[in-house]
Amino acid sequence: MKTSLIVLVLFLFILYILYVYKNRGWKKSLQKVNEDRPKLSRDQYINFLIEKGFEREHIEVVYHEIRIF
């Protein structure tokens, strides 16, 4: 019983470490996208990407996530 508990705790700890590592990578990639994106207003940026074929809902979500940083 103790062995199972220890294995479970170690497994959860490893999952937590992987989650934190992945989350840091995601934040860094969003920061990079924010730095590289054209310096346009929100509406200009959305219209620019709509012209390239992206959907407005997706653009707004990504824009919001990028602006957080």
All heavy atoms as a GROMACS GRO file, in nm:
protein
  605
    1MET      N    1   0.082  -0.120   0.000
    1MET     CA    2   0.000   0.000   0.000
    1MET      C    3   0.086   0.126   0.000
    1MET      O    4   0.058   0.218  -0.074
    1MET     CB    5  -0.092  -0.005   0.123
    1MET     CG    6  -0.188   0.109   0.133
    1MET     SD    7  -0.306   0.100  -0.002
    1MET     CE    8  -0.396   0.245   0.026
    2LYS      N    9   0.190   0.129   0.083
    2LYS     CA   10   0.277   0.247   0.088
    2LYS      C   11   0.351   0.264  -0.044
    2LYS      O   12   0.370   0.377  -0.090
    2LYS     CB   13   0.377   0.233   0.203
    2LYS     CG   14   0.318   0.256   0.338
    2LYS     CD   15   0.426   0.251   0.445
    2LYS     CE   16   0.366   0.274   0.581
    2LYS     NZ   17   0.467   0.277   0.687
    3THR      N   18   0.392   0.153  -0.104
    3THR     CA   19   0.463   0.161  -0.231
    3THR      C   20   0.374   0.220  -0.339
    3THR      O   21   0.419   0.304  -0.418
    3THR     CB   22   0.511   0.020  -0.273
    3THR    OG1   23   0.587  -0.037  -0.167
    3THR    CG2   24   0.596   0.026  -0.398
    4SER      N   25   0.250   0.178  -0.342
    4SER     CA   26   0.156   0.231  -0.442
    4SER      C   27   0.135   0.381  -0.422
    4SER      O   28   0.130   0.457  -0.518
    4SER     CB   29   0.021   0.161  -0.431
    4SER     OG   30   0.035   0.024  -0.453
    5LEU      N   31   0.126   0.423  -0.299
    5LEU     CA   32   0.108   0.565  -0.269
    5LEU      C   33   0.230   0.645  -0.312
    5LEU      O   34   0.217   0.753  -0.371
    5LEU     CB   35   0.081   0.584  -0.120
    5LEU     CG   36   0.051   0.726  -0.075
    5LEU    CD1   37  -0.074   0.778  -0.144
    5LEU    CD2   38   0.035   0.732   0.075
    6ILE      N   39   0.348   0.593  -0.285
    6ILE     CA   40   0.472   0.662  -0.324
    6ILE      C   41   0.482   0.672  -0.475
    6ILE      O   42   0.516   0.778  -0.530
    6ILE     CB   43   0.595   0.591  -0.264
    6ILE    CG1   44   0.596   0.609  -0.112
    6ILE    CG2   45   0.724   0.644  -0.325
    6ILE    CD1   46   0.700   0.526  -0.040
    7VAL      N   47   0.450   0.564  -0.546
    7VAL     CA   48   0.454   0.565  -0.692
    7VAL      C   49   0.353   0.666  -0.746
    7VAL      O   50   0.383   0.742  -0.839
    7VAL     CB   51   0.428   0.423  -0.747
    7VAL    CG1   52   0.405   0.426  -0.897
    7VAL    CG2   53   0.542   0.330  -0.711
    8LEU      N   54   0.236   0.670  -0.688
    8LEU     CA   55   0.133   0.764  -0.732
    8LEU      C   56   0.178   0.909  -0.710
    8LEU      O   57   0.163   0.993  -0.798
    8LEU     CB   58   0.001   0.738  -0.658
    8LEU     CG   59  -0.114   0.833  -0.692
    8LEU    CD1   60  -0.153   0.817  -0.838
    8LEU    CD2   61  -0.232   0.807  -0.601
    9VAL      N   62   0.235   0.938  -0.596
    9VAL     CA   63   0.283   1.074  -0.567
    9VAL      C   64   0.395   1.112  -0.663
    9VAL      O   65   0.398   1.224  -0.715
    9VAL     CB   66   0.329   1.084  -0.420
    9VAL    CG1   67   0.403   1.214  -0.395
    9VAL    CG2   68   0.209   1.074  -0.326
   10LEU      N   69   0.487   1.022  -0.690
   10LEU     CA   70   0.596   1.050  -0.784
   10LEU      C   71   0.540   1.074  -0.925
   10LEU      O   72   0.586   1.165  -0.996
   10LEU     CB   73   0.697   0.936  -0.786
   10LEU     CG   74   0.788   0.928  -0.664
   10LEU    CD1   75   0.874   0.802  -0.673
   10LEU    CD2   76   0.876   1.051  -0.654
   11PHE      N   77   0.445   0.994  -0.964
   11PHE     CA   78   0.384   1.010  -1.096
   11PHE      C   79   0.316   1.147  -1.107
   11PHE      O   80   0.332   1.217  -1.208
   11PHE     CB   81   0.283   0.898  -1.120
   11PHE     CG   82   0.213   0.907  -1.252
   11PHE    CD1   83   0.280   0.881  -1.369
   11PHE    CD2   84   0.079   0.944  -1.257
   11PHE    CE1   85   0.216   0.890  -1.491
   11PHE    CE2   86   0.014   0.954  -1.378
   11PHE     CZ   87   0.082   0.926  -1.496
   12LEU      N   88   0.241   1.186  -1.006
   12LEU     CA   89   0.175   1.317  -1.008
   12LEU      C   90   0.276   1.431  -1.007
   12LEU      O   91   0.256   1.533  -1.073
   12LEU     CB   92   0.080   1.329  -0.890
   12LEU     CG   93  -0.044   1.239  -0.895
   12LEU    CD1   94  -0.124   1.252  -0.766
   12LEU    CD2   95  -0.130   1.272  -1.015
   13PHE      N   96   0.385   1.414  -0.936
   13PHE     CA   97   0.490   1.516  -0.933
   13PHE      C   98   0.553   1.532  -1.072
   13PHE      O   99   0.575   1.644  -1.118
   13PHE     CB  100   0.597   1.479  -0.829
   13PHE     CG  101   0.708   1.579  -0.820
   13PHE    CD1  102   0.687   1.703  -0.763
   13PHE    CD2  103   0.833   1.549  -0.869
   13PHE    CE1  104   0.789   1.796  -0.754
   13PHE    CE2  105   0.936   1.640  -0.862
   13PHE     CZ  106   0.914   1.764  -0.804
   14ILE      N  107   0.578   1.422  -1.139
   14ILE     CA  108   0.636   1.426  -1.273
   14ILE      C  109   0.538   1.493  -1.370
   14ILE      O  110   0.579   1.576  -1.453
   14ILE     CB  111   0.674   1.285  -1.321
   14ILE    CG1  112   0.794   1.235  -1.240
   14ILE    CG2  113   0.706   1.283  -1.469
   14ILE    CD1  114   0.826   1.089  -1.261
   15LEU      N  115   0.411   1.462  -1.359
   15LEU     CA  116   0.311   1.528  -1.444
   15LEU      C  117   0.308   1.678  -1.419
   15LEU      O  118   0.296   1.758  -1.513
   15LEU     CB  119   0.173   1.468  -1.420
   15LEU     CG  120   0.147   1.331  -1.480
   15LEU    CD1  121   0.007   1.284  -1.443
   15LEU    CD2  122   0.163   1.334  -1.630
   16TYR      N  123   0.318   1.718  -1.294
   16TYR     CA  124   0.318   1.860  -1.260
   16TYR      C  125   0.440   1.930  -1.321
   16TYR      O  126   0.428   2.039  -1.378
   16TYR     CB  127   0.317   1.878  -1.108
   16TYR     CG  128   0.330   2.022  -1.066
   16TYR    CD1  129   0.223   2.110  -1.079
   16TYR    CD2  130   0.449   2.071  -1.014
   16TYR    CE1  131   0.235   2.242  -1.042
   16TYR    CE2  132   0.462   2.203  -0.976
   16TYR     CZ  133   0.355   2.288  -0.991
   16TYR     OH  134   0.368   2.419  -0.954
   17ILE      N  135   0.556   1.869  -1.310
   17ILE     CA  136   0.679   1.926  -1.367
   17ILE      C  137   0.665   1.940  -1.519
   17ILE      O  138   0.702   2.043  -1.576
   17ILE     CB  139   0.802   1.840  -1.331
   17ILE    CG1  140   0.825   1.840  -1.180
   17ILE    CG2  141   0.926   1.886  -1.406
   17ILE    CD1  142   0.857   1.977  -1.121
   18LEU      N  143   0.612   1.839  -1.585
   18LEU     CA  144   0.592   1.847  -1.730
   18LEU      C  145   0.493   1.958  -1.766
   18LEU      O  146   0.512   2.029  -1.864
   18LEU     CB  147   0.544   1.712  -1.783
   18LEU     CG  148   0.646   1.600  -1.780
   18LEU    CD1  149   0.581   1.468  -1.821
   18LEU    CD2  150   0.765   1.631  -1.867
   19TYR      N  151   0.388   1.974  -1.688
   19TYR     CA  152   0.290   2.079  -1.712
   19TYR      C  153   0.354   2.217  -1.700
   19TYR      O  154   0.334   2.304  -1.785
   19TYR     CB  155   0.172   2.066  -1.616
   19TYR     CG  156   0.078   2.183  -1.622
   19TYR    CD1  157  -0.013   2.195  -1.726
   19TYR    CD2  158   0.080   2.283  -1.525
   19TYR    CE1  159  -0.099   2.302  -1.733
   19TYR    CE2  160  -0.006   2.390  -1.531
   19TYR     CZ  161  -0.095   2.400  -1.635
   19TYR     OH  162  -0.179   2.507  -1.641
   20VAL      N  163   0.433   2.237  -1.596
   20VAL     CA  164   0.499   2.366  -1.575
   20VAL      C  165   0.596   2.395  -1.690
   20VAL      O  166   0.601   2.506  -1.742
   20VAL     CB  167   0.571   2.369  -1.438
   20VAL    CG1  168   0.662   2.489  -1.426
   20VAL    CG2  169   0.469   2.367  -1.326
   21TYR      N  170   0.670   2.295  -1.732
   21TYR     CA  171   0.767   2.313  -1.840
   21TYR      C  172   0.695   2.348  -1.970
   21TYR      O  173   0.737   2.440  -2.042
   21TYR     CB  174   0.849   2.185  -1.858
   21TYR     CG  175   0.950   2.194  -1.968
   21TYR    CD1  176   1.066   2.268  -1.952
   21TYR    CD2  177   0.928   2.129  -2.090
   21TYR    CE1  178   1.159   2.277  -2.054
   21TYR    CE2  179   1.020   2.138  -2.191
   21TYR     CZ  180   1.135   2.212  -2.173
   21TYR     OH  181   1.226   2.221  -2.275
   22LYS      N  182   0.586   2.278  -2.000
   22LYS     CA  183   0.511   2.307  -2.121
   22LYS      C  184   0.449   2.446  -2.116
   22LYS      O  185   0.449   2.519  -2.215
   22LYS     CB  186   0.400   2.203  -2.140
   22LYS     CG  187   0.320   2.223  -2.265
   22LYS     CD  188   0.210   2.120  -2.277
   22LYS     CE  189   0.126   2.150  -2.400
   22LYS     NZ  190   0.008   2.067  -2.407
   23ASN      N  191   0.398   2.486  -2.001
   23ASN     CA  192   0.336   2.616  -1.985
   23ASN      C  193   0.438   2.728  -2.006
   23ASN      O  194   0.408   2.830  -2.068
   23ASN     CB  195   0.272   2.627  -1.847
   23ASN     CG  196   0.171   2.738  -1.840
   23ASN    OD1  197   0.122   2.785  -1.941
   23ASN    ND2  198   0.138   2.780  -1.720
   24ARG      N  199   0.560   2.710  -1.957
   24ARG     CA  200   0.664   2.811  -1.979
   24ARG      C  201   0.697   2.825  -2.126
   24ARG      O  202   0.716   2.935  -2.177
   24ARG     CB  203   0.791   2.774  -1.903
   24ARG     CG  204   0.784   2.803  -1.757
   24ARG     CD  205   0.918   2.779  -1.692
   24ARG     NE  206   0.907   2.797  -1.549
   24ARG     CZ  207   0.997   2.757  -1.464
   24ARG    NH1  208   1.105   2.694  -1.506
   24ARG    NH2  209   0.980   2.778  -1.335
   25GLY      N  210   0.705   2.713  -2.195
   25GLY     CA  211   0.731   2.717  -2.339
   25GLY      C  212   0.620   2.789  -2.414
   25GLY      O  213   0.645   2.865  -2.507
   26TRP      N  214   0.495   2.764  -2.372
   26TRP     CA  215   0.382   2.830  -2.435
   26TRP      C  216   0.388   2.981  -2.414
   26TRP      O  217   0.365   3.059  -2.506
   26TRP     CB  218   0.252   2.772  -2.377
   26TRP     CG  219   0.128   2.839  -2.425
   26TRP    CD1  220   0.047   2.919  -2.353
   26TRP    CD2  221   0.070   2.832  -2.556
   26TRP    NE1  222  -0.058   2.961  -2.430
   26TRP    CE2  223  -0.046   2.910  -2.555
   26TRP    CE3  224   0.107   2.767  -2.673
   26TRP    CZ2  225  -0.126   2.924  -2.668
   26TRP    CZ3  226   0.026   2.782  -2.784
   26TRP    CH2  227  -0.088   2.859  -2.780
   27LYS      N  228   0.421   3.024  -2.293
   27LYS     CA  229   0.430   3.167  -2.265
   27LYS      C  230   0.541   3.232  -2.345
   27LYS      O  231   0.524   3.343  -2.397
   27LYS     CB  232   0.452   3.190  -2.115
   27LYS     CG  233   0.329   3.164  -2.032
   27LYS     CD  234   0.353   3.189  -1.886
   27LYS     CE  235   0.230   3.159  -1.803
   27LYS     NZ  236   0.252   3.179  -1.661
   28LYS      N  237   0.654   3.165  -2.356
   28LYS     CA  238   0.765   3.221  -2.434
   28LYS      C  239   0.728   3.232  -2.581
   28LYS      O  240   0.763   3.330  -2.647
   28LYS     CB  241   0.890   3.135  -2.418
   28LYS     CG  242   0.959   3.155  -2.286
   28LYS     CD  243   1.088   3.078  -2.279
   28LYS     CE  244   1.157   3.102  -2.146
   28LYS     NZ  245   1.288   3.037  -2.140
   29SER      N  246   0.656   3.134  -2.634
   29SER     CA  247   0.618   3.141  -2.774
   29SER      C  248   0.518   3.254  -2.797
   29SER      O  249   0.524   3.323  -2.899
   29SER     CB  250   0.560   3.008  -2.822
   29SER     OG  251   0.439   2.980  -2.758
   30LEU      N  252   0.427   3.277  -2.702
   30LEU     CA  253   0.334   3.390  -2.715
   30LEU      C  254   0.407   3.524  -2.708
   30LEU      O  255   0.374   3.617  -2.781
   30LEU     CB  256   0.225   3.384  -2.608
   30LEU     CG  257   0.117   3.279  -2.626
   30LEU    CD1  258   0.021   3.283  -2.509
   30LEU    CD2  259   0.043   3.297  -2.757
   31GLN      N  260   0.507   3.533  -2.622
   31GLN     CA  261   0.585   3.656  -2.614
   31GLN      C  262   0.658   3.681  -2.745
   31GLN      O  263   0.664   3.795  -2.793
   31GLN     CB  264   0.684   3.649  -2.498
   31GLN     CG  265   0.619   3.661  -2.363
   31GLN     CD  266   0.715   3.638  -2.248
   31GLN    OE1  267   0.822   3.580  -2.267
   31GLN    NE2  268   0.678   3.680  -2.130
   32LYS      N  269   0.711   3.577  -2.806
   32LYS     CA  270   0.782   3.590  -2.933
   32LYS      C  271   0.686   3.635  -3.043
   32LYS      O  272   0.719   3.722  -3.124
   32LYS     CB  273   0.846   3.455  -2.970
   32LYS     CG  274   0.915   3.452  -3.101
   32LYS     CD  275   1.051   3.512  -3.091
   32LYS     CE  276   1.126   3.487  -3.220
   32LYS     NZ  277   1.181   3.607  -3.277
   33VAL      N  278   0.566   3.576  -3.045
   33VAL     CA  279   0.466   3.616  -3.144
   33VAL      C  280   0.428   3.762  -3.124
   33VAL      O  281   0.416   3.838  -3.220
   33VAL     CB  282   0.341   3.526  -3.135
   33VAL    CG1  283   0.226   3.582  -3.217
   33VAL    CG2  284   0.375   3.385  -3.181
   34ASN      N  285   0.412   3.805  -3.000
   34ASN     CA  286   0.376   3.944  -2.972
   34ASN      C  287   0.485   4.039  -3.020
   34ASN      O  288   0.455   4.145  -3.074
   34ASN     CB  289   0.349   3.963  -2.824
   34ASN     CG  290   0.291   4.099  -2.794
   34ASN    OD1  291   0.219   4.155  -2.875
   34ASN    ND2  292   0.323   4.153  -2.678
   35GLU      N  293   0.610   4.003  -3.002
   35GLU     CA  294   0.720   4.089  -3.045
   35GLU      C  295   0.729   4.096  -3.197
   35GLU      O  296   0.765   4.199  -3.252
   35GLU     CB  297   0.852   4.038  -2.988
   35GLU     CG  298   0.864   4.052  -2.838
   35GLU     CD  299   0.984   3.978  -2.781
   35GLU    OE1  300   1.059   3.915  -2.858
   35GLU    OE2  301   1.001   3.981  -2.658
   36ASP      N  302   0.697   3.987  -3.265
   36ASP     CA  303   0.713   3.980  -3.410
   36ASP      C  304   0.591   4.028  -3.488
   36ASP      O  305   0.602   4.051  -3.608
   36ASP     CB  306   0.743   3.835  -3.453
   36ASP     CG  307   0.879   3.789  -3.404
   36ASP    OD1  308   0.961   3.874  -3.364
   36ASP    OD2  309   0.903   3.666  -3.405
   37ARG      N  310   0.478   4.039  -3.422
   37ARG     CA  311   0.358   4.076  -3.496
   37ARG      C  312   0.365   4.223  -3.540
   37ARG      O  313   0.431   4.305  -3.476
   37ARG     CB  314   0.231   4.050  -3.415
   37ARG     CG  315   0.208   4.147  -3.304
   37ARG     CD  316   0.077   4.117  -3.232
   37ARG     NE  317   0.060   4.206  -3.122
   37ARG     CZ  318   0.012   4.329  -3.133
   37ARG    NH1  319  -0.024   4.376  -3.248
   37ARG    NH2  320   0.001   4.407  -3.026
   38PRO      N  321   0.295   4.254  -3.648
   38PRO     CA  322   0.293   4.394  -3.693
   38PRO      C  323   0.229   4.483  -3.586
   38PRO      O  324   0.136   4.443  -3.520
   38PRO     CB  325   0.205   4.390  -3.818
   38PRO     CG  326   0.187   4.248  -3.854
   38PRO     CD  327   0.219   4.166  -3.734
   39LYS      N  328   0.281   4.602  -3.571
   39LYS     CA  329   0.228   4.695  -3.470
   39LYS      C  330   0.107   4.768  -3.528
   39LYS      O  331   0.114   4.880  -3.574
   39LYS     CB  332   0.337   4.794  -3.428
   39LYS     CG  333   0.462   4.730  -3.374
   39LYS     CD  334   0.432   4.642  -3.254
   39LYS     CE  335   0.559   4.579  -3.200
   39LYS     NZ  336   0.538   4.459  -3.127
   40LEU      N  337  -0.004   4.698  -3.527
   40LEU     CA  338  -0.130   4.752  -3.577
   40LEU      C  339  -0.230   4.761  -3.462
   40LEU      O  340  -0.214   4.695  -3.360
   40LEU     CB  341  -0.187   4.659  -3.686
   40LEU     CG  342  -0.098   4.629  -3.806
   40LEU    CD1  343  -0.162   4.522  -3.892
   40LEU    CD2  344  -0.075   4.755  -3.887
   41SER      N  345  -0.333   4.837  -3.484
   41SER     CA  346  -0.441   4.840  -3.385
   41SER      C  347  -0.513   4.706  -3.388
   41SER      O  348  -0.494   4.625  -3.480
   41SER     CB  349  -0.540   4.953  -3.416
   41SER     OG  350  -0.614   4.922  -3.532
   42ARG      N  351  -0.597   4.683  -3.289
   42ARG     CA  352  -0.667   4.555  -3.279
   42ARG      C  353  -0.748   4.528  -3.405
   42ARG      O  354  -0.740   4.420  -3.464
   42ARG     CB  355  -0.758   4.556  -3.156
   42ARG     CG  356  -0.836   4.428  -3.137
   42ARG     CD  357  -0.926   4.440  -3.014
   42ARG     NE  358  -0.992   4.315  -2.984
   42ARG     CZ  359  -1.108   4.277  -3.036
   42ARG    NH1  360  -1.170   4.357  -3.121
   42ARG    NH2  361  -1.161   4.162  -3.005
   43ASP      N  362  -0.827   4.626  -3.449
   43ASP     CA  363  -0.911   4.607  -3.567
   43ASP      C  364  -0.828   4.588  -3.693
   43ASP      O  365  -0.862   4.504  -3.778
   43ASP     CB  366  -1.006   4.725  -3.584
   43ASP     CG  367  -1.110   4.730  -3.472
   43ASP    OD1  368  -1.146   4.623  -3.420
   43ASP    OD2  369  -1.153   4.842  -3.438
   44GLN      N  370  -0.721   4.664  -3.707
   44GLN     CA  371  -0.635   4.648  -3.825
   44GLN      C  372  -0.569   4.510  -3.827
   44GLN      O  373  -0.561   4.446  -3.931
   44GLN     CB  374  -0.526   4.756  -3.825
   44GLN     CG  375  -0.576   4.894  -3.853
   44GLN     CD  376  -0.467   4.998  -3.834
   44GLN    OE1  377  -0.375   4.980  -3.755
   44GLN    NE2  378  -0.478   5.108  -3.908
   45TYR      N  379  -0.525   4.464  -3.710
   45TYR     CA  380  -0.461   4.332  -3.700
   45TYR      C  381  -0.560   4.222  -3.735
   45TYR      O  382  -0.529   4.130  -3.812
   45TYR     CB  383  -0.408   4.313  -3.558
   45TYR     CG  384  -0.332   4.184  -3.536
   45TYR    CD1  385  -0.206   4.166  -3.590
   45TYR    CD2  386  -0.387   4.082  -3.459
   45TYR    CE1  387  -0.136   4.049  -3.570
   45TYR    CE2  388  -0.318   3.964  -3.438
   45TYR     CZ  389  -0.191   3.948  -3.492
   45TYR     OH  390  -0.123   3.832  -3.472
   46ILE      N  391  -0.683   4.232  -3.684
   46ILE     CA  392  -0.786   4.131  -3.712
   46ILE      C  393  -0.821   4.132  -3.861
   46ILE      O  394  -0.827   4.026  -3.925
   46ILE     CB  395  -0.910   4.155  -3.624
   46ILE    CG1  396  -0.876   4.120  -3.478
   46ILE    CG2  397  -1.028   4.073  -3.672
   46ILE    CD1  398  -0.984   4.157  -3.378
   47ASN      N  399  -0.841   4.248  -3.919
   47ASN     CA  400  -0.874   4.256  -4.062
   47ASN      C  401  -0.759   4.207  -4.148
   47ASN      O  402  -0.781   4.142  -4.251
   47ASN     CB  403  -0.912   4.399  -4.101
   47ASN     CG  404  -1.046   4.439  -4.042
   47ASN    OD1  405  -1.132   4.356  -4.020
   47ASN    ND2  406  -1.062   4.568  -4.016
   48PHE      N  407  -0.636   4.233  -4.107
   48PHE     CA  408  -0.517   4.187  -4.179
   48PHE      C  409  -0.517   4.034  -4.187
   48PHE      O  410  -0.492   3.976  -4.293
   48PHE     CB  411  -0.391   4.239  -4.107
   48PHE     CG  412  -0.262   4.185  -4.161
   48PHE    CD1  413  -0.211   4.229  -4.281
   48PHE    CD2  414  -0.190   4.091  -4.089
   48PHE    CE1  415  -0.091   4.180  -4.330
   48PHE    CE2  416  -0.070   4.042  -4.136
   48PHE     CZ  417  -0.020   4.086  -4.258
   49LEU      N  418  -0.548   3.967  -4.077
   49LEU     CA  419  -0.548   3.821  -4.075
   49LEU      C  420  -0.672   3.762  -4.141
   49LEU      O  421  -0.666   3.652  -4.196
   49LEU     CB  422  -0.531   3.770  -3.932
   49LEU     CG  423  -0.392   3.796  -3.873
   49LEU    CD1  424  -0.387   3.751  -3.728
   49LEU    CD2  425  -0.284   3.727  -3.953
   50ILE      N  426  -0.784   3.833  -4.136
   50ILE     CA  427  -0.904   3.786  -4.205
   50ILE      C  428  -0.877   3.781  -4.356
   50ILE      O  429  -0.916   3.686  -4.425
   50ILE     CB  430  -1.026   3.874  -4.173
   50ILE    CG1  431  -1.072   3.847  -4.030
   50ILE    CG2  432  -1.139   3.849  -4.271
   50ILE    CD1  433  -1.183   3.939  -3.983
   51GLU      N  434  -0.806   3.882  -4.406
   51GLU     CA  435  -0.772   3.885  -4.548
   51GLU      C  436  -0.681   3.768  -4.586
   51GLU      O  437  -0.681   3.725  -4.701
   51GLU     CB  438  -0.702   4.016  -4.583
   51GLU     CG  439  -0.793   4.137  -4.577
   51GLU     CD  440  -0.719   4.267  -4.593
   51GLU    OE1  441  -0.596   4.265  -4.615
   51GLU    OE2  442  -0.784   4.373  -4.585
   52LYS      N  443  -0.606   3.717  -4.490
   52LYS     CA  444  -0.518   3.602  -4.517
   52LYS      C  445  -0.592   3.469  -4.504
   52LYS      O  446  -0.532   3.363  -4.524
   52LYS     CB  447  -0.398   3.605  -4.424
   52LYS     CG  448  -0.306   3.722  -4.450
   52LYS     CD  449  -0.174   3.700  -4.387
   52LYS     CE  450  -0.084   3.816  -4.424
   52LYS     NZ  451   0.032   3.775  -4.496
   53GLY      N  452  -0.720   3.472  -4.466
   53GLY     CA  453  -0.801   3.352  -4.464
   53GLY      C  454  -0.832   3.293  -4.327
   53GLY      O  455  -0.889   3.186  -4.318
   54PHE      N  456  -0.794   3.360  -4.220
   54PHE     CA  457  -0.822   3.310  -4.086
   54PHE      C  458  -0.962   3.350  -4.042
   54PHE      O  459  -1.018   3.448  -4.092
   54PHE     CB  460  -0.719   3.363  -3.985
   54PHE     CG  461  -0.580   3.314  -4.011
   54PHE    CD1  462  -0.488   3.391  -4.080
   54PHE    CD2  463  -0.540   3.189  -3.965
   54PHE    CE1  464  -0.360   3.345  -4.103
   54PHE    CE2  465  -0.412   3.142  -3.988
   54PHE     CZ  466  -0.322   3.220  -4.057
   55GLU      N  467  -1.018   3.277  -3.946
   55GLU     CA  468  -1.151   3.308  -3.895
   55GLU      C  469  -1.142   3.410  -3.783
   55GLU      O  470  -1.052   3.407  -3.700
   55GLU     CB  471  -1.217   3.180  -3.842
   55GLU     CG  472  -1.245   3.079  -3.952
   55GLU     CD  473  -1.317   2.958  -3.899
   55GLU    OE1  474  -1.381   2.967  -3.793
   55GLU    OE2  475  -1.308   2.854  -3.966
   56ARG      N  476  -1.239   3.501  -3.780
   56ARG     CA  477  -1.239   3.612  -3.686
   56ARG      C  478  -1.236   3.565  -3.540
   56ARG      O  479  -1.164   3.620  -3.459
   56ARG     CB  480  -1.361   3.701  -3.709
   56ARG     CG  481  -1.364   3.822  -3.619
   56ARG     CD  482  -1.481   3.914  -3.652
   56ARG     NE  483  -1.465   4.040  -3.587
   56ARG     CZ  484  -1.397   4.144  -3.636
   56ARG    NH1  485  -1.338   4.134  -3.753
   56ARG    NH2  486  -1.386   4.257  -3.570
   57GLU      N  487  -1.314   3.461  -3.506
   57GLU     CA  488  -1.319   3.413  -3.367
   57GLU      C  489  -1.182   3.366  -3.320
   57GLU      O  490  -1.140   3.394  -3.208
   57GLU     CB  491  -1.422   3.299  -3.354
   57GLU     CG  492  -1.565   3.340  -3.379
   57GLU     CD  493  -1.600   3.347  -3.528
   57GLU    OE1  494  -1.532   3.282  -3.610
   57GLU    OE2  495  -1.694   3.419  -3.561
   58HIS      N  496  -1.113   3.294  -3.407
   58HIS     CA  497  -0.979   3.244  -3.371
   58HIS      C  498  -0.880   3.359  -3.355
   58HIS      O  499  -0.798   3.358  -3.263
   58HIS     CB  500  -0.928   3.145  -3.476
   58HIS     CG  501  -1.011   3.021  -3.484
   58HIS    ND1  502  -1.032   2.956  -3.602
   58HIS    CD2  503  -1.079   2.951  -3.390
   58HIS    CE1  504  -1.109   2.851  -3.580
   58HIS    NE2  505  -1.139   2.846  -3.452
   59ILE      N  506  -0.889   3.455  -3.444
   59ILE     CA  507  -0.797   3.570  -3.437
   59ILE      C  508  -0.817   3.646  -3.307
   59ILE      O  509  -0.721   3.685  -3.241
   59ILE     CB  510  -0.819   3.664  -3.557
   59ILE    CG1  511  -0.791   3.591  -3.688
   59ILE    CG2  512  -0.731   3.787  -3.545
   59ILE    CD1  513  -0.840   3.666  -3.810
   60GLU      N  514  -0.942   3.667  -3.267
   60GLU     CA  515  -0.970   3.743  -3.145
   60GLU      C  516  -0.916   3.671  -3.022
   60GLU      O  517  -0.861   3.734  -2.932
   60GLU     CB  518  -1.119   3.769  -3.132
   60GLU     CG  519  -1.170   3.869  -3.234
   60GLU     CD  520  -1.320   3.887  -3.231
   60GLU    OE1  521  -1.390   3.807  -3.168
   60GLU    OE2  522  -1.368   3.984  -3.295
   61VAL      N  523  -0.930   3.539  -3.018
   61VAL     CA  524  -0.879   3.462  -2.904
   61VAL      C  525  -0.728   3.472  -2.898
   61VAL      O  526  -0.669   3.499  -2.792
   61VAL     CB  527  -0.924   3.315  -2.912
   61VAL    CG1  528  -0.850   3.230  -2.811
   61VAL    CG2  529  -1.074   3.304  -2.893
   62VAL      N  530  -0.662   3.453  -3.011
   62VAL     CA  531  -0.516   3.460  -3.014
   62VAL      C  532  -0.469   3.601  -2.980
   62VAL      O  533  -0.374   3.619  -2.903
   62VAL     CB  534  -0.461   3.416  -3.152
   62VAL    CG1  535  -0.313   3.443  -3.164
   62VAL    CG2  536  -0.491   3.268  -3.174
   63TYR      N  537  -0.535   3.702  -3.035
   63TYR     CA  538  -0.497   3.840  -3.006
   63TYR      C  539  -0.505   3.868  -2.856
   63TYR      O  540  -0.415   3.928  -2.799
   63TYR     CB  541  -0.588   3.937  -3.084
   63TYR     CG  542  -0.548   4.081  -3.066
   63TYR    CD1  543  -0.451   4.138  -3.148
   63TYR    CD2  544  -0.606   4.161  -2.967
   63TYR    CE1  545  -0.414   4.270  -3.133
   63TYR    CE2  546  -0.570   4.292  -2.951
   63TYR     CZ  547  -0.474   4.346  -3.033
   63TYR     OH  548  -0.436   4.478  -3.016
   64HIS      N  549  -0.614   3.821  -2.794
   64HIS     CA  550  -0.631   3.843  -2.651
   64HIS      C  551  -0.519   3.774  -2.571
   64HIS      O  552  -0.462   3.832  -2.479
   64HIS     CB  553  -0.767   3.793  -2.606
   64HIS     CG  554  -0.789   3.802  -2.460
   64HIS    ND1  555  -0.803   3.922  -2.394
   64HIS    CD2  556  -0.794   3.708  -2.363
   64HIS    CE1  557  -0.818   3.901  -2.265
   64HIS    NE2  558  -0.813   3.771  -2.244
   65GLU      N  559  -0.488   3.650  -2.607
   65GLU     CA  560  -0.384   3.577  -2.536
   65GLU      C  561  -0.248   3.643  -2.553
   65GLU      O  562  -0.169   3.650  -2.459
   65GLU     CB  563  -0.378   3.431  -2.585
   65GLU     CG  564  -0.495   3.348  -2.540
   65GLU     CD  565  -0.500   3.330  -2.390
   65GLU    OE1  566  -0.394   3.312  -2.327
   65GLU    OE2  567  -0.611   3.336  -2.334
   66ILE      N  568  -0.220   3.692  -2.672
   66ILE     CA  569  -0.092   3.759  -2.697
   66ILE      C  570  -0.082   3.890  -2.619
   66ILE      O  571   0.022   3.921  -2.562
   66ILE     CB  572  -0.075   3.786  -2.848
   66ILE    CG1  573  -0.055   3.655  -2.923
   66ILE    CG2  574   0.043   3.879  -2.874
   66ILE    CD1  575  -0.058   3.670  -3.073
   67ARG      N  576  -0.191   3.964  -2.614
   67ARG     CA  577  -0.190   4.094  -2.546
   67ARG      C  578  -0.170   4.082  -2.396
   67ARG      O  579  -0.128   4.177  -2.331
   67ARG     CB  580  -0.319   4.170  -2.575
   67ARG     CG  581  -0.331   4.217  -2.717
   67ARG     CD  582  -0.224   4.313  -2.755
   67ARG     NE  583  -0.238   4.436  -2.677
   67ARG     CZ  584  -0.150   4.532  -2.676
   67ARG    NH1  585  -0.042   4.524  -2.745
   67ARG    NH2  586  -0.170   4.638  -2.602
   68ILE      N  587  -0.201   3.968  -2.339
   68ILE     CA  588  -0.182   3.948  -2.195
   68ILE      C  589  -0.036   3.971  -2.158
   68ILE      O  590  -0.004   4.026  -2.053
   68ILE     CB  591  -0.228   3.808  -2.152
   68ILE    CG1  592  -0.380   3.798  -2.161
   68ILE    CG2  593  -0.183   3.776  -2.011
   68ILE    CD1  594  -0.435   3.660  -2.138
   69PHE      N  595   0.054   3.936  -2.248
   69PHE     CA  596   0.196   3.951  -2.220
   69PHE      C  597   0.244   4.088  -2.259
   69PHE      O  598   0.349   4.128  -2.239
   69PHE     CB  599   0.276   3.844  -2.293
   69PHE     CG  600   0.240   3.707  -2.248
   69PHE    CD1  601   0.159   3.627  -2.323
   69PHE    CD2  602   0.286   3.661  -2.126
   69PHE    CE1  603   0.125   3.501  -2.279
   69PHE    CE2  604   0.253   3.536  -2.082
   69PHE     CZ  605   0.171   3.455  -2.159
   0.00000   0.00000   0.00000
